[in-house]
Every structure is written in structure tokens, then in C-alpha cells.
Amino acid sequence: MTIKFNRMNNKENLPESVVNELKDVSRIAEYLWNKEWAERNAGNISIDLSEYFRPDNYPDGNRFFPFALPGEAANLTLFVTGKGCYLRSLIHNIDEASGIIRVNSDASGYSVIWGGNSENFKPTSELITHVHIHCFNRMNRTLQNAVLHTHPLELIVLSHHHLFKDEEKFNHSLWKMCPEIRVFVPKGIFCAPYTMTGSEDLAEITINGLKKRDVILWEKHGALATGETIEKAFDYLDVANKGAKMLLMAWSAGFEPAGLTIQEMKDLEKFI
């Protein structure tokens, strides 16, 4: 299939597999908006699309932007949402609120090869974190192509609670709320201390968390997950937030939930 670049504002000549990825992004963006997890320009999404494009498809210097990236990011092709763009715009105007970028061969910058049709488009301010995660996933978890950062309300509320400072107790408190949480978020949540958004420090903390957990909860900010697809990344966050919501509901009703017993949670391991 022929691929057209240069500010293309339709999907007709992208590979079908990429078009399907974009449709999934639009669908998940609508979920996030309806859940009130994506106020204004909150949150960002990226997907490693490198497998869908051949190197000889790329024109040199097409809307090139210098940007220092880790060397292992060379030649990556990523779908990324835009800096300051609203995730709700992904529902109907995905080519304006996001773009597909190609990192050059020495990782000194990137070209926008599709989309990015809003004025002064640039990728998310958390691009460096997303790139580090994709590099980590390519080396360690090759099927994890999608990264989703959003603002799940109840998880953020719990990040303000003293329970957040005890990660093991935090996870046990959520796992015990119902079997699905233990089964579908089996590695639990990494409680990342507050760190400035878009920084190398945040990227490093996030990578360390992904080595052992399914979900990263950035203190007083939001949450992040990766998955084979954007929907699977969303599912991690959705299920984890269900645990937080149920816990807060019990507390607001004035009682500490009994929860699943240790043995009951152990019995669930056969489903993990």
C-alpha cells in the first residue's frame, strides 16, 4: 500500500493495521472523556508503530524537529498525542490532536510523517518518558506497544492518602476489594513519588516501576500503564481504579472493608 506523508489529514493511505490502531485510540479517548479522566489537555498516549513501516518509506527532513533522545530510540516510529492537545479531540479530529513521528538515525530529533495538523504541533511534553518506556519495552517486553497516561480520579485521590507511602499495603488494600482486581492487575501498582512532569527523573522512576508493576501511579498527578494494545493499557487502569473507587466508597460509608482473605487471594493465582 502506498503511504502518503506531508500533513496528510486523512487515513486513506496509511497501512490498514495503523488505521485500526488510530480507530482504537479514538474509541479509548472517548472512554477517558466520559469517565472524566481527561480534563482539558490532561493525559497522553503513544504507540510504537515501527513494525508497520519500512525504512525506505520515509522522506528525509520532513517537518524535522531537533530533540535529544536516547540512542536506542533511533529509527523508532511512534504515534503520539500533541502537547497541549485535548484527548477528547482524538475522537473526531485525531489528525490535529496527534501525529506519527519518525526518530532519525542518530536520535537527535524526529520528523512528523502523519497528522500534527494543529497550529505549531509538537508531541506531548512527556515525550521523553514515553520514548524511554518504548525503548524499555522493546528490550524487555516486546509485545507492550501502547502507553497510556491519564487521570483516574479515585487513584489520584488515594495518592494523597498516607496509605500511598506503603506500597505493599496499598496494593493489598485494592486487591482485596474483589477477585477481578487481583486477577487482572496481578503485579499491582507502583507508587511513584511526586516528580516534575516531562523530566528525565520521572522517566527513570516510571521505568523502575514498570520492572515490577502493572500500573504506575504518579503521586498527586495521574496514572500510567502499558499494554499490547491501547485497550489493554486502558484495562489495567480501569480495573485498578475500580479497586480505589470501591475502597473509597467503603470508607465514605464509614467502615473498613473486610476484603478477600490471604487464602482467597492465593486461590486466585491459578487465574493469573
C-alpha positions in Angstrom: 0.0 0.0 0.0 1.3 3.5 -0.8 1.9 5.7 2.2 1.3 9.5 1.9 3.1 11.8 4.3 3.3 15.6 4.4 0.4 16.9 6.5 -2.0 14.2 5.3 -5.3 14.8 7.2 -7.0 11.5 6.3 -6.1 7.9 6.9 -6.7 6.5 3.5 -3.1 5.7 2.6 -1.8 4.5 5.9 -1.3 0.8 6.4 -4.6 -0.8 7.4 -3.1 -2.0 10.7 -2.2 1.6 11.5 -5.6 2.8 10.6 -7.1 0.3 13.0 -4.7 1.5 15.8 -5.9 5.0 15.2 -9.6 3.9 15.4 -8.8 2.2 18.7 -7.2 5.4 20.1 -10.3 7.4 19.2 -12.5 4.9 20.9 -10.4 4.8 24.1 -10.2 8.6 24.1 -14.0 8.7 24.2 -13.9 6.3 27.2 -11.4 8.6 29.0 -13.5 11.7 28.3 -16.7 10.1 29.5 -15.0 8.8 32.7 -13.8 12.4 33.4 -10.2 11.2 33.3 -9.1 13.6 30.6 -10.0 17.2 31.6 -8.7 19.9 29.3 -5.3 18.8 28.0 -4.8 16.1 30.6 -3.1 12.8 29.7 -1.2 11.5 26.7 -1.0 8.4 24.5 1.8 6.8 22.4 2.1 3.6 20.4 5.1 2.0 18.9 4.2 1.6 15.2 7.8 0.8 13.9 6.8 -2.7 12.8 4.3 -1.3 10.3 6.6 0.9 8.3 9.6 0.0 6.1 12.7 2.3 6.4 12.5 3.2 2.7 9.1 4.7 3.1 10.4 7.8 5.0 11.3 11.1 3.3 14.3 12.8 4.8 13.8 16.1 6.7 10.0 16.2 6.5 9.0 18.7 9.2 12.1 17.9 11.2 12.5 19.0 14.9 15.8 18.7 16.8 15.2 16.9 20.1 17.8 15.0 22.1 16.6 11.4 22.6 18.3 8.3 24.0 20.4 6.5 21.4 18.3 3.3 21.5 15.3 5.4 20.2 16.9 5.8 16.8 14.5 5.0 13.9 11.5 4.5 16.1 8.1 5.3 14.6 5.6 6.4 17.2 2.1 7.6 17.3 2.0 10.4 19.9 -0.6 12.9 21.2 0.2 16.5 20.9 1.5 19.0 23.5 -1.5 20.9 24.9 -4.0 19.0 22.8 -7.2 17.7 24.3 -7.7 13.9 24.4 -11.3 14.5 23.6 -10.2 15.9 20.2 -8.9 12.4 19.3 -12.5 11.3 19.0 -13.2 13.3 15.8 -10.0 15.2 14.9 -7.2 12.7 15.6 -5.0 14.2 12.8 -5.0 17.5 14.6 -4.6 16.3 18.2 -1.9 13.8 17.4 0.7 12.7 14.9 3.0 9.9 13.8 6.7 10.8 14.3 9.9 9.1 13.0 13.0 9.4 15.1 16.1 9.9 12.9 19.1 7.5 12.7 21.2 9.2 15.4 18.2 10.1 17.8 18.9 13.8 17.5 15.4 14.6 16.5 12.2 13.5 14.8 10.1 14.2 11.7 6.3 14.4 11.8 5.2 12.0 9.0 1.5 12.0 9.5 -1.1 14.2 11.3 0.1 17.0 13.6 -2.3 19.3 11.7 -3.0 21.8 14.5 -1.1 25.0 14.6 2.5 24.7 15.9 2.0 21.0 16.7 4.6 19.3 18.9 4.4 15.9 20.7 3.3 15.7 24.3 5.5 17.4 26.9 6.1 13.9 28.4 7.6 12.6 25.1 10.9 11.7 26.8 9.0 9.5 29.3 7.1 7.8 26.5 10.3 7.2 24.5 12.1 5.7 27.4 9.2 3.4 28.1 9.0 2.2 24.5 12.8 1.6 24.5 12.5 -0.4 27.7 9.5 -2.4 26.3 11.4 -3.2 23.1 14.3 -4.6 25.1 12.3 -6.4 27.8 8.6 -6.8 26.9 8.4 -6.8 23.2 4.6 -7.0 22.9 3.9 -3.9 25.0 3.5 -1.3 22.3 1.0 1.1 23.8 1.5 3.6 26.6 -1.4 5.5 28.2 -1.2 8.2 30.8 -4.4 9.6 32.2 -6.0 11.0 35.4 -8.2 8.3 37.1 -10.0 10.2 39.8 -10.1 7.7 42.6 -6.5 6.5 42.2 -5.3 10.2 42.3 -7.3 10.7 45.5 -5.6 7.7 47.1 -2.2 9.1 46.1 -2.9 11.9 48.6 -3.6 9.4 51.4 -1.0 8.1 53.8 -1.6 4.6 52.5 0.2 5.6 49.3 3.5 5.6 51.3 3.2 1.9 52.0 3.1 0.3 48.6 2.6 -3.3 49.8 -0.3 -2.3 52.0 -1.7 0.0 49.2 -1.8 -2.9 46.8 -3.3 -5.4 49.3 -6.0 -2.8 50.1 -7.0 -2.7 46.4 -6.6 -6.4 45.6 -8.8 -7.4 48.5 -11.8 -5.5 47.2 -12.8 -8.1 44.6 -11.3 -11.0 42.6 -11.1 -9.2 39.3 -8.6 -6.7 40.7 -6.3 -9.4 41.9 -6.5 -11.3 38.7 -6.3 -8.5 36.1 -3.8 -6.3 37.9 -1.7 -9.1 39.3 1.5 -7.2 39.8 -0.2 -4.3 41.3 0.5 -0.5 41.4 3.9 1.2 41.7 3.6 4.3 44.0 5.8 6.9 42.3 6.7 9.9 44.5 5.8 13.3 43.1 8.2 14.3 40.3 8.1 17.1 37.8 6.2 16.2 34.6 8.3 15.8 31.5 11.5 15.3 33.3 14.2 12.6 33.0 13.7 11.8 36.7 10.0 11.0 36.0 11.1 8.7 33.1 13.6 6.9 35.3 11.1 6.4 38.2 8.5 5.2 35.8 10.8 2.6 34.1 11.9 1.3 37.5 8.2 0.9 38.4 7.4 -1.0 35.2 10.0 -3.6 36.0 7.8 -5.0 38.7 4.2 -3.5 38.5 1.3 -3.3 36.0 0.3 0.3 36.8 2.4 3.4 37.7 0.6 5.9 40.0 2.3 9.3 39.9 1.6 10.9 43.2 -0.9 13.8 43.1 -0.9 13.7 39.3 -2.2 10.6 37.4 -1.5 7.1 36.4 0.2 5.2 33.5 0.1 1.7 32.1 1.4 -0.1 29.0 -0.2 -2.9 27.1 -0.1 -4.9 23.8 -2.8 -2.5 22.6 -4.2 0.8 23.8 -7.3 -1.0 25.0 -5.3 -3.4 27.2 -3.3 -0.5 28.7 -6.7 1.2 29.5 -8.0 -2.1 31.1 -5.1 -2.1 33.6 -6.0 1.5 34.7 -9.8 0.9 34.6 -9.6 -2.2 36.8 -7.0 -0.7 39.2 -9.2 2.4 39.6 -12.2 0.2 40.3 -10.3 -1.0 43.4 -9.6 2.6 44.5 -13.2 3.6 43.9 -14.6 0.6 45.9 -12.2 1.3 48.8 -13.2 5.0 49.0 -16.9 4.0 48.8 -16.4 1.7 51.8 -14.6 4.4 53.8 -17.2 7.0 52.9 -19.9 4.6 54.2 -18.0 4.6 57.5 -16.5 1.1 57.6 -13.2 -0.7 56.8 -14.0 -3.4 54.2 -13.3 -7.0 55.2 -11.9 -7.8 51.8 -10.7 -11.1 50.4 -8.6 -13.2 52.8 -5.0 -14.0 52.2 -6.0 -17.6 51.3 -8.8 -16.4 49.0 -6.3 -14.2 47.1 -3.8 -17.1 46.9 -6.5 -19.3 45.4 -6.9 -16.8 42.6 -3.3 -17.2 41.5 -4.4 -20.1 39.2 -6.2 -17.5 37.0 -3.2 -15.1 36.8 
